[in-house]
Amino acid sequence: MTSEIYDYAIKLLAKKDYFRAELEKKLNSKFTGRSDEVLSVINRLLELKYLNDDQLLEKYVKSKFEMGWGSLLIRQKLYEKGLSVDISVIDNLAEYSDETRIKKLFKDKFLKYKNNEKTVAYFCRKGYSYGYIKKVLSEVVQNESDFS
């Protein structure tokens, strides 16, 4: 019965936003063997605009940027959620580039770790490009007076 799937989907969406792929996977795992009905429910939710990947993508990306994440980590997490998003799309949603974000955060992290390797490792874990990290690090080393 499709209404059972629909009701469950609405219950899930009432608690949090889901990307289409995420919700479809969750519904398919709960209602095994009923993928046609799940697809029908997903299409209905899209028609009603209860699912909107574009809007959720923008909200998700901006919240992760505010947490200090880089574009590469955001893309990886989106991939884990079932979305294949080009890095340029993520960068277009940003107020400023990864390089600018690194520059804003670098002074605090550099002073905290007092170690180039630890600082670089921090930004790598946060999903920033190694090239950007090394570029900012070299600028900082050249302008050590910035930290006085």
C-alpha positions in Angstrom: 0.0 0.0 0.0 1.6 3.2 -1.2 -0.1 5.3 1.5 1.9 3.5 4.1 5.1 4.5 2.4 3.9 8.0 1.9 3.0 8.4 5.5 6.3 7.1 6.6 8.1 9.4 4.2 6.1 12.4 5.6 7.0 11.3 9.1 10.7 11.3 8.2 10.5 14.7 6.5 8.8 16.2 9.4 11.8 15.5 11.5 14.5 16.6 9.1 15.3 17.5 5.5 16.5 14.7 3.2 18.0 14.7 -0.2 16.0 12.6 -2.7 18.7 9.9 -2.9 18.8 9.7 0.9 15.1 9.4 1.4 14.8 6.9 -1.5 17.5 4.7 0.0 15.8 4.8 3.5 12.4 4.0 2.1 13.7 1.1 -0.1 15.5 -0.4 2.9 12.3 -0.2 5.0 10.0 -1.3 2.3 12.1 -4.0 0.6 10.8 -5.2 -2.8 8.4 -2.3 -3.2 10.8 0.0 -5.2 8.1 1.0 -7.7 5.8 2.2 -5.0 8.8 4.0 -3.3 9.6 5.7 -6.6 5.9 6.7 -7.0 6.0 8.3 -3.5 9.3 10.1 -4.2 7.8 11.5 -7.4 4.7 12.7 -5.5 6.9 14.4 -2.8 8.8 16.1 -5.6 5.6 17.4 -7.2 4.4 18.7 -3.8 7.9 20.3 -3.4 8.4 18.4 -0.1 11.7 17.3 -1.6 13.9 19.9 -3.1 17.6 18.9 -3.6 18.7 22.3 -5.0 17.3 24.2 -2.0 18.7 21.6 0.5 22.0 21.6 -1.3 22.4 25.3 -0.8 21.4 25.1 2.8 23.7 22.2 3.5 26.7 23.7 1.8 26.4 27.0 3.5 26.0 25.4 7.0 29.2 23.3 6.4 31.1 26.3 5.2 30.1 28.1 8.5 31.5 25.1 10.3 34.9 25.6 8.6 34.7 22.8 6.1 36.4 22.9 2.8 34.8 22.1 -0.6 36.5 18.7 -0.9 35.1 17.5 2.5 31.6 18.8 1.6 31.7 17.1 -1.8 32.7 13.8 0.0 29.9 14.0 2.5 27.4 14.8 -0.3 28.6 11.7 -2.2 28.1 9.6 0.9 24.5 10.9 0.9 24.0 9.8 -2.7 24.7 13.0 -4.5 27.3 13.5 -7.1 28.0 17.2 -7.0 30.7 19.0 -9.0 33.2 21.0 -6.9 32.4 24.1 -9.0 28.8 23.9 -7.9 29.9 23.9 -4.2 32.3 26.7 -4.8 29.6 28.8 -6.5 27.4 28.5 -3.4 30.3 29.9 -1.2 30.5 33.5 -0.2 34.3 33.3 -0.8 36.8 30.7 -2.0 38.5 27.9 -0.1 41.8 29.9 -0.2 40.1 33.0 1.4 38.5 30.8 4.1 41.9 29.2 4.8 43.5 32.6 5.1 40.8 33.7 7.6 41.3 30.6 9.8 45.0 30.1 9.3 46.3 32.6 11.8 44.4 31.1 14.7 45.3 27.5 13.8 48.9 28.3 13.2 49.2 30.0 16.6 47.3 27.2 18.2 49.4 24.3 16.8 52.7 26.3 16.5 53.7 23.6 13.9 53.4 23.7 10.1 52.6 20.0 9.8 49.8 20.0 12.4 48.3 23.1 10.8 48.5 21.5 7.3 46.9 18.3 8.7 44.1 20.3 10.3 43.2 21.9 7.0 43.5 18.6 5.1 41.0 17.0 7.5 38.7 19.9 7.0 38.7 19.2 3.3 40.8 22.0 1.8 43.0 21.5 -1.2 46.7 20.8 -0.3 47.7 23.3 -2.9 45.7 26.1 -1.3 47.0 25.1 2.2 50.7 25.2 1.0 50.2 28.5 -0.8 48.7 30.2 2.3 51.4 28.6 4.5 54.2 30.0 2.3 52.6 33.4 2.4 52.4 33.3 6.2 56.0 32.2 6.6 57.1 35.1 4.3 55.0 37.5 6.4 55.7 36.3 9.9 55.1 39.9 11.2 51.4 39.2 10.7 51.5 37.1 13.9 53.2 39.6 16.1 
